[in-house]
């Protein structure tokens, strides 16, 4: 009975108990693995031993009955949505508030009698939500002395399921950006190379251009080669900035000296013609040039300060990200070894080197602009960019530091065995 209870508990919590691998073999997940996954998801419904599965199943069902909101809702952008409140009976009043990812909130009051039962759902009543922007927002519902929180994940309408006709087909090509290096790039492909590649395949009818994740990663120091271990899934990788698309780079004498001498044509040719991509060296050179440019004190930089301020206002979290990256470069990548205040998610301006913070702010602004421009050019050619998305994040990264409760530690992600990788993959 215990094994049946464990499997039922896993099913209720969304954990698969069996799967078919790439060799068409059905694999039953071991009890030990199921126990560890359930424990990582947390109580209730997290048995320590197989013998505890029946009790944990009862606890989970009871907790679900008493749960007012689901932990997470996935919604479409710009659409009024209705979610279910699980109620034994309707209360007279409900106070609701949504805290937006980008700052600010909206509050409203609901009279209990206005909540209509949801058809086909037992003891669930519909709560209407306003149309929301894409992002991760927090919903708070207060009933009497009870306060309940839930996460609202709002996806773009263009990402909704079944948005294409069943007979729709597209020609797709895929290539890692780093492998697309050219005469103009610095030993490793960049956004400009991806655009050139997309234009070439557009002439052959390719409407979908796919590549590996382009999310922020550690580097150039303590370089992280895997695109599936990002520092954050919220920011782009400055490694892929196209230097020749950075406006007025010629107006920075210090940047020009680096490009003409330290990282002159001979050095760039060696990176380009080598048998392997020397990503750390190319990334380091590119960063030094951008940092020299960002540190330039002249009248033309005032134009960029204005643009940077606008970007930061639209993406306020980039301040935290820039301070985190700067702190890691001075205090070490493992934030668990930082001083207590910094470790807990609070970095003050005097905790970090302002020059490093400034680089990361400018770098994120530049790569965000270039990715937006790339998206526009692709759309003009009738193309779409498809980016692979990592399931997890780097354990020492920004997302794990800033949002520790949103991640499960101690697990690795991969794929089951198949004909190419008989032992499976561990990303």
ROLUM-80023 format. One line per field, with one value per residue (C-alpha): residue number from 1; residue in three letters; x, y, z. Coordinates in Angstrom, 2 decimals. Example, Ala and Ser with C-alpha at 12.3 -4.5 7.8 and 13.67 -1.06 7.14 Angstrom:
<nodes>
resi = 1, 2
resn = ala, ser
X = 12.30, 13.67
Y = -4.50, -1.06
Z = 7.80, 7.14
</nodes>
This chain:
<nodes>
resi = 1, 2, 3, 4, 5, 6, 7, 8, 9, 10, 11, 12, 13, 14, 15, 16, 17, 18, 19, 20, 21, 22, 23, 24, 25, 26, 27, 28, 29, 30, 31, 32, 33, 34, 35, 36, 37, 38, 39, 40, 41, 42, 43, 44, 45, 46, 47, 48, 49, 50, 51, 52, 53, 54, 55, 56, 57, 58, 59, 60, 61, 62, 63, 64, 65, 66, 67, 68, 69, 70, 71, 72, 73, 74, 75, 76, 77, 78, 79, 80, 81, 82, 83, 84, 85, 86, 87, 88, 89, 90, 91, 92, 93, 94, 95, 96, 97, 98, 99, 100, 101, 102, 103, 104, 105, 106, 107, 108, 109, 110, 111, 112, 113, 114, 115, 116, 117, 118, 119, 120, 121, 122, 123, 124, 125, 126, 127, 128, 129, 130, 131, 132, 133, 134, 135, 136, 137, 138, 139, 140, 141, 142, 143, 144, 145, 146, 147, 148, 149, 150, 151, 152, 153, 154, 155, 156, 157, 158, 159, 160, 161, 162, 163, 164, 165, 166, 167, 168, 169, 170, 171, 172, 173, 174, 175, 176, 177, 178, 179, 180, 181, 182, 183, 184, 185, 186, 187, 188, 189, 190, 191, 192, 193, 194, 195, 196, 197, 198, 199, 200, 201, 202, 203, 204, 205, 206, 207, 208, 209, 210, 211, 212, 213, 214, 215, 216, 217, 218, 219, 220, 221, 222, 223, 224, 225, 226, 227, 228, 229, 230, 231, 232, 233, 234, 235, 236, 237, 238, 239, 240, 241, 242, 243, 244, 245, 246, 247, 248, 249, 250, 251, 252, 253, 254, 255, 256, 257, 258, 259, 260, 261, 262, 263, 264, 265, 266, 267, 268, 269, 270, 271, 272, 273, 274, 275, 276, 277, 278, 279, 280, 281, 282, 283, 284, 285, 286, 287, 288, 289, 290, 291, 292, 293, 294, 295, 296, 297, 298, 299, 300, 301, 302, 303, 304, 305, 306, 307, 308, 309, 310, 311, 312, 313, 314, 315, 316, 317, 318, 319, 320, 321, 322, 323, 324, 325, 326, 327, 328, 329, 330, 331, 332, 333, 334, 335, 336, 337, 338, 339, 340, 341, 342, 343, 344, 345, 346, 347, 348, 349, 350, 351, 352, 353, 354, 355, 356, 357, 358, 359, 360, 361, 362, 363, 364, 365, 366, 367, 368, 369, 370, 371, 372, 373, 374, 375, 376, 377, 378, 379, 380, 381, 382, 383, 384, 385, 386, 387, 388, 389, 390, 391, 392, 393, 394, 395, 396, 397, 398, 399, 400, 401, 402, 403, 404, 405, 406, 407, 408, 409, 410, 411, 412, 413, 414, 415, 416, 417, 418, 419, 420, 421, 422, 423, 424, 425, 426, 427
resn = unk, unk, unk, unk, unk, unk, unk, unk, unk, unk, unk, unk, unk, unk, unk, unk, unk, unk, unk, unk, unk, unk, unk, unk, unk, unk, unk, unk, unk, unk, unk, unk, unk, unk, unk, unk, unk, unk, unk, unk, unk, unk, unk, unk, unk, unk, unk, unk, unk, unk, unk, unk, unk, unk, unk, unk, unk, unk, unk, unk, unk, unk, unk, unk, unk, unk, unk, unk, unk, unk, unk, unk, unk, unk, unk, unk, unk, unk, unk, unk, unk, unk, unk, unk, unk, unk, unk, unk, unk, unk, unk, unk, unk, unk, unk, unk, unk, unk, unk, unk, unk, unk, unk, unk, unk, unk, unk, unk, unk, unk, unk, unk, unk, unk, unk, unk, unk, unk, unk, unk, unk, unk, unk, unk, unk, unk, unk, unk, unk, unk, unk, unk, unk, unk, unk, unk, unk, unk, unk, unk, unk, unk, unk, unk, unk, unk, unk, unk, unk, unk, unk, unk, unk, unk, unk, unk, unk, unk, unk, unk, unk, unk, unk, unk, unk, unk, unk, unk, unk, unk, unk, unk, unk, unk, unk, unk, unk, unk, unk, unk, unk, unk, unk, unk, unk, unk, unk, unk, unk, unk, unk, unk, unk, unk, unk, unk, unk, unk, unk, unk, unk, unk, unk, unk, unk, unk, unk, unk, unk, unk, unk, unk, unk, unk, unk, unk, unk, unk, unk, unk, unk, unk, unk, unk, unk, unk, unk, unk, unk, unk, unk, unk, unk, unk, unk, unk, unk, unk, unk, unk, unk, unk, unk, unk, unk, unk, unk, unk, unk, unk, unk, unk, unk, unk, unk, unk, unk, unk, unk, unk, unk, unk, unk, unk, unk, unk, unk, unk, unk, unk, unk, unk, unk, unk, unk, unk, unk, unk, unk, unk, unk, unk, unk, unk, unk, unk, unk, unk, unk, unk, unk, unk, unk, unk, unk, unk, unk, unk, unk, unk, unk, unk, unk, unk, unk, unk, unk, unk, unk, unk, unk, unk, unk, unk, unk, unk, unk, unk, unk, unk, unk, unk, unk, unk, unk, unk, unk, unk, unk, unk, unk, unk, unk, unk, unk, unk, unk, unk, unk, unk, unk, unk, unk, unk, unk, unk, unk, unk, unk, unk, unk, unk, unk, unk, unk, unk, unk, unk, unk, unk, unk, unk, unk, unk, unk, unk, unk, unk, unk, unk, unk, unk, unk, unk, unk, unk, unk, unk, unk, unk, unk, unk, unk, unk, unk, unk, unk, unk, unk, unk, unk, unk, unk, unk, unk, unk, unk, unk, unk, unk, unk, unk, unk, unk, unk, unk, unk, unk, unk, unk, unk, unk, unk, unk, unk, unk, unk, unk, unk, unk, unk, unk, unk, unk, unk, unk, unk
X = 0.00, 2.85, 4.23, 0.75, 0.31, 3.73, 2.85, -0.52, 1.09, 3.67, 0.91, -1.04, 2.08, 2.94, 5.88, 6.12, 6.44, 7.57, 8.83, 9.95, 13.61, 15.16, 15.60, 11.82, 12.26, 9.79, 11.52, 9.84, 11.21, 12.70, 11.03, 14.19, 14.12, 10.42, 10.98, 13.84, 11.84, 8.80, 10.99, 12.51, 9.03, 8.35, 5.51, 2.77, 3.10, 6.83, 7.35, 10.78, 10.38, 8.28, 6.36, 5.25, 3.65, 0.08, 0.12, 1.68, -1.02, -3.75, -1.98, -1.66, -5.33, -6.37, -4.09, -5.39, -8.97, -8.09, -6.02, -7.66, -5.37, -3.09, 0.61, 0.98, -1.33, -0.27, -2.19, -2.17, -1.06, -3.60, -6.61, -9.10, -8.78, -10.80, -9.15, -10.77, -10.97, -11.49, -14.08, -16.10, -18.44, -18.24, -17.06, -18.68, -15.61, -12.24, -9.30, -7.16, -3.81, -1.38, 2.25, 3.89, 7.33, 8.30, 7.19, 3.90, 0.65, -3.10, -5.73, -9.46, -12.31, -14.66, -18.02, -18.53, -21.90, -20.24, -18.22, -19.97, -19.39, -17.10, -18.86, -17.58, -15.39, -16.36, -16.41, -14.56, -15.68, -14.41, -12.18, -11.73, -8.26, -7.38, -5.45, -1.73, 1.61, 4.06, 6.02, 6.05, 3.62, 2.33, -1.35, -2.48, -5.99, -7.06, -10.12, -10.72, -7.49, -6.22, -3.69, -2.82, -0.23, 0.12, 2.45, 0.98, 3.07, 1.83, 2.99, 3.00, -0.03, 2.33, 3.41, -0.07, -0.75, -2.53, -1.83, -0.92, -3.15, -2.62, -1.27, 1.13, 4.77, 7.99, 11.55, 13.90, 17.67, 19.72, 23.27, 25.08, 25.90, 29.50, 30.16, 29.05, 32.18, 33.15, 35.71, 34.04, 33.46, 35.96, 36.74, 33.27, 29.93, 27.75, 24.32, 25.49, 26.66, 23.31, 21.55, 23.80, 23.19, 19.43, 19.53, 21.44, 18.99, 16.00, 16.89, 16.42, 12.99, 13.91, 11.36, 12.51, 16.05, 16.96, 19.97, 21.13, 20.18, 21.61, 21.09, 23.66, 26.47, 29.59, 32.60, 35.07, 36.60, 35.42, 34.02, 30.95, 30.82, 27.39, 24.46, 22.22, 23.65, 22.77, 23.50, 19.96, 17.08, 16.08, 19.04, 20.99, 24.58, 26.90, 29.36, 27.30, 27.43, 28.38, 31.07, 30.78, 27.14, 27.95, 27.35, 30.17, 32.73, 35.18, 34.69, 36.40, 40.20, 40.83, 38.55, 40.22, 43.68, 42.60, 41.07, 44.07, 46.88, 46.04, 43.31, 44.41, 43.86, 46.53, 44.99, 41.51, 42.75, 44.33, 41.01, 39.11, 41.45, 42.15, 40.88, 38.82, 36.79, 38.75, 35.60, 37.14, 39.85, 37.45, 34.90, 37.55, 38.77, 35.25, 34.48, 37.62, 36.73, 33.15, 34.33, 36.80, 34.02, 31.58, 34.19, 34.75, 34.01, 32.92, 29.92, 28.78, 28.42, 25.60, 23.45, 24.12, 23.51, 20.00, 19.39, 20.76, 18.48, 15.46, 16.48, 16.94, 13.54, 11.93, 14.02, 14.60, 15.83, 18.95, 20.33, 20.24, 21.69, 24.58, 25.43, 25.29, 27.67, 30.03, 29.96, 30.76, 33.83, 35.27, 33.86, 33.89, 31.31, 29.89, 27.47, 26.93, 30.38, 29.60, 28.94, 25.55, 23.73, 24.96, 24.32, 20.69, 19.94, 20.75, 23.66, 24.21, 25.94, 29.02, 29.38, 30.50, 32.91, 30.89, 33.06, 32.07, 28.42, 28.54, 29.93, 27.15, 24.48, 25.87, 26.43, 22.83, 21.51, 23.61, 22.75, 19.06, 19.03, 20.83, 18.48, 15.47, 16.96, 17.67, 14.07, 12.85, 15.07, 13.98, 10.32, 10.90, 12.14, 9.19, 11.38, 11.10, 13.94, 13.64, 15.79, 16.26, 15.44, 17.34, 15.17, 17.41, 19.97, 23.52, 23.51, 25.82, 23.86, 21.70, 18.34, 19.32, 20.60, 17.70, 14.84, 16.04, 12.55, 11.71, 14.39, 14.99, 18.63, 20.58, 19.23, 20.69, 18.76, 19.35, 17.81, 17.31, 19.52, 19.08, 20.94, 23.46, 24.05, 23.49, 24.22, 21.91, 22.85, 23.51, 23.25
Y = 0.00, 2.40, 2.30, 2.95, 5.88, 7.26, 7.07, 8.72, 11.47, 12.03, 12.21, 14.78, 16.90, 16.73, 14.34, 11.62, 8.06, 6.57, 7.69, 6.33, 6.99, 7.71, 4.00, 3.40, 1.68, 2.36, 3.29, 3.28, 6.01, 4.59, 5.19, 6.86, 9.41, 10.14, 10.65, 13.09, 15.08, 15.29, 16.35, 19.08, 20.35, 20.71, 19.95, 19.01, 15.83, 15.29, 11.86, 11.10, 7.34, 5.06, 4.01, 7.65, 7.90, 7.10, 9.69, 12.26, 11.58, 12.27, 15.47, 16.63, 16.06, 17.85, 20.80, 21.06, 21.13, 24.00, 25.90, 29.14, 29.72, 27.57, 28.42, 29.42, 30.51, 30.83, 33.59, 35.27, 38.88, 41.62, 39.39, 39.55, 36.20, 34.37, 32.10, 29.82, 30.52, 27.30, 28.14, 26.14, 29.13, 32.65, 35.36, 38.82, 40.63, 39.95, 42.34, 41.66, 43.10, 42.37, 43.41, 43.85, 42.52, 45.91, 47.80, 49.19, 47.39, 47.46, 46.77, 46.15, 45.01, 42.11, 41.48, 37.80, 37.72, 38.76, 35.53, 33.07, 29.30, 27.87, 25.37, 21.84, 22.77, 21.69, 24.50, 26.91, 30.47, 32.74, 35.73, 38.08, 39.51, 42.60, 42.32, 42.10, 42.69, 39.88, 39.01, 37.30, 39.04, 38.32, 38.05, 38.61, 37.77, 38.72, 37.07, 38.12, 37.37, 35.04, 36.25, 34.05, 34.65, 33.20, 33.77, 34.94, 34.01, 36.08, 34.75, 36.60, 35.94, 34.83, 31.95, 30.59, 26.97, 26.14, 29.59, 28.07, 26.09, 22.32, 22.25, 25.17, 24.35, 26.37, 25.90, 26.14, 26.37, 26.20, 27.19, 28.19, 31.91, 31.40, 29.25, 32.02, 34.18, 36.25, 38.75, 41.53, 39.73, 39.02, 35.32, 34.30, 34.98, 37.88, 39.39, 40.85, 37.45, 35.91, 38.59, 37.94, 34.21, 34.78, 36.96, 34.27, 31.49, 33.77, 33.60, 29.81, 30.15, 29.74, 31.57, 30.21, 30.86, 28.85, 28.97, 28.05, 30.18, 33.73, 34.43, 35.97, 33.72, 34.01, 35.41, 36.34, 35.44, 32.06, 31.54, 29.31, 27.63, 26.00, 28.15, 25.98, 27.33, 31.02, 33.58, 34.77, 33.98, 37.66, 39.25, 38.80, 37.60, 40.56, 38.12, 38.41, 42.20, 43.27, 45.87, 47.41, 48.19, 50.20, 53.78, 56.32, 53.82, 55.85, 58.80, 56.99, 57.32, 54.69, 52.19, 52.94, 52.33, 48.93, 48.02, 49.24, 47.86, 45.53, 43.76, 44.78, 42.96, 40.35, 39.31, 39.17, 37.18, 34.63, 34.17, 33.94, 31.50, 29.24, 25.68, 26.37, 29.34, 31.02, 32.39, 33.66, 35.66, 37.15, 37.95, 39.59, 41.77, 42.85, 43.69, 45.79, 47.82, 48.44, 49.29, 51.81, 53.31, 53.47, 55.23, 57.97, 61.45, 63.71, 65.57, 62.73, 60.40, 62.62, 61.25, 57.73, 58.58, 59.69, 56.48, 54.38, 56.08, 55.35, 51.70, 51.41, 53.00, 50.39, 47.56, 48.58, 45.13, 45.65, 47.74, 44.70, 42.50, 44.88, 45.16, 41.37, 40.84, 43.50, 41.99, 38.53, 39.89, 41.24, 38.97, 35.71, 33.90, 31.83, 34.33, 31.94, 32.99, 36.72, 38.83, 38.15, 41.22, 40.73, 37.01, 37.58, 39.54, 43.14, 44.93, 48.60, 50.91, 51.16, 47.35, 47.22, 48.84, 51.51, 51.06, 47.40, 48.23, 50.84, 48.29, 45.78, 48.48, 49.69, 46.14, 45.11, 48.26, 47.66, 43.97, 44.64, 47.25, 44.95, 42.05, 44.32, 45.57, 41.99, 41.02, 43.93, 42.99, 39.37, 40.42, 42.60, 39.49, 37.43, 35.48, 34.51, 33.93, 30.76, 30.64, 27.49, 28.09, 26.43, 24.77, 25.72, 28.36, 28.42, 27.70, 30.68, 33.00, 36.07, 34.30, 31.84, 34.74, 37.14, 34.58, 31.67, 30.34, 29.97, 27.37, 23.80, 23.08, 19.84, 18.63, 18.44, 18.45, 16.28, 13.83, 10.05, 7.74, 7.63, 6.21, 9.08, 9.33, 5.85, 7.13, 10.11, 13.77, 15.85, 19.56
Z = 0.00, 0.77, -2.77, -4.22, -1.83, -2.83, -6.53, -5.95, -3.91, -6.65, -9.27, -7.26, -6.87, -10.57, -10.30, -12.96, -11.67, -14.98, -18.38, -21.76, -22.57, -25.96, -26.60, -26.23, -22.88, -20.08, -16.85, -13.44, -11.18, -7.99, -4.65, -3.35, -6.19, -5.65, -1.93, -2.54, -5.07, -2.81, 0.12, -2.03, -2.90, 0.82, 3.22, 3.25, 1.25, 1.80, 3.41, 4.84, 4.31, 2.16, 5.27, 5.73, 2.28, 3.35, 6.13, 3.81, 1.21, 3.77, 4.84, 1.23, 0.46, 3.63, 2.92, -0.66, 0.61, 2.95, 0.36, -0.74, -3.75, -5.88, -5.42, -9.09, -11.91, -15.57, -17.37, -20.80, -21.15, -21.70, -21.02, -18.15, -16.40, -13.74, -11.20, -8.63, -4.92, -2.98, -0.32, 2.18, 2.25, 0.94, 3.30, 3.23, 1.93, 0.22, -0.08, -3.14, -4.22, -7.07, -6.64, -10.03, -10.89, -12.33, -9.20, -7.95, -7.18, -7.68, -4.99, -5.09, -2.90, -3.67, -2.03, -1.31, -3.02, -6.30, -6.48, -8.80, -8.52, -11.22, -13.41, -12.96, -9.97, -6.48, -3.92, -6.22, -6.89, -9.62, -8.79, -11.76, -12.28, -14.34, -17.59, -16.77, -18.44, -19.08, -15.95, -12.57, -10.23, -6.72, -5.80, -2.20, -0.98, 2.56, 4.09, 7.68, 9.52, 6.80, 4.20, 1.23, -1.51, -4.99, -7.95, -11.26, -14.29, -17.22, -20.58, -23.93, -26.10, -28.85, -26.56, -25.91, -26.91, -30.21, -31.68, -35.06, -37.39, -37.25, -40.81, -40.24, -41.01, -40.83, -42.06, -39.09, -38.81, -35.62, -34.76, -31.55, -31.69, -30.55, -33.64, -36.04, -35.65, -38.66, -39.91, -37.91, -34.59, -31.84, -32.06, -30.89, -32.56, -31.44, -32.06, -35.36, -36.60, -35.64, -37.69, -40.70, -40.42, -40.23, -43.35, -45.26, -44.40, -45.03, -48.72, -48.46, -46.90, -43.22, -41.06, -37.69, -36.43, -33.35, -31.07, -27.57, -24.54, -24.63, -20.93, -18.60, -17.44, -15.32, -17.11, -18.28, -14.89, -13.53, -17.02, -17.24, -20.67, -20.32, -21.52, -19.36, -16.07, -16.31, -13.63, -14.26, -16.56, -16.40, -18.20, -21.43, -21.80, -22.44, -24.02, -27.23, -27.59, -31.13, -30.50, -33.95, -33.20, -30.05, -31.13, -30.99, -29.77, -31.86, -29.51, -26.62, -26.92, -24.26, -25.99, -29.32, -27.86, -26.61, -29.98, -31.96, -29.82, -26.93, -28.89, -32.35, -35.65, -34.95, -31.63, -33.10, -36.10, -33.76, -31.95, -35.22, -36.96, -33.99, -33.97, -30.84, -29.63, -26.82, -25.22, -21.94, -23.75, -26.28, -23.58, -21.39, -24.25, -25.15, -21.53, -21.14, -24.23, -23.07, -19.56, -20.95, -23.09, -20.17, -18.02, -20.61, -19.26, -22.11, -23.46, -25.71, -22.70, -21.42, -24.25, -23.07, -19.43, -20.43, -22.36, -19.54, -17.00, -19.20, -19.45, -15.67, -15.05, -17.30, -15.78, -12.14, -11.14, -13.26, -10.36, -8.07, -10.81, -11.50, -7.79, -7.43, -10.34, -9.02, -5.52, -6.85, -8.64, -5.39, -2.65, -4.62, -6.71, -3.83, -2.25, 0.68, 1.93, 1.79, 4.91, 6.47, 5.11, 1.57, 1.74, 2.71, -0.46, 0.49, -1.20, -0.50, -2.93, -0.70, -0.65, -4.26, -6.71, -8.59, -11.70, -11.94, -11.28, -14.04, -16.49, -15.82, -16.13, -19.45, -20.72, -19.98, -21.62, -24.74, -25.16, -24.45, -27.23, -29.63, -28.93, -29.51, -32.78, -33.83, -33.13, -35.26, -38.21, -38.01, -37.99, -41.06, -42.87, -41.63, -39.22, -35.56, -33.09, -31.03, -27.91, -25.89, -22.23, -19.38, -16.78, -13.88, -12.96, -11.64, -7.88, -7.30, -9.58, -9.13, -9.30, -6.55, -4.41, -5.00, -5.01, -2.86, -2.10, -5.80, -6.50, -5.41, -4.61, -4.72, -8.07, -11.55, -14.83, -17.86, -20.32, -20.26, -22.34, -26.09, -29.09, -29.13, -25.36, -23.89, -20.38, -20.71, -20.38, -17.31, -18.11
</nodes>
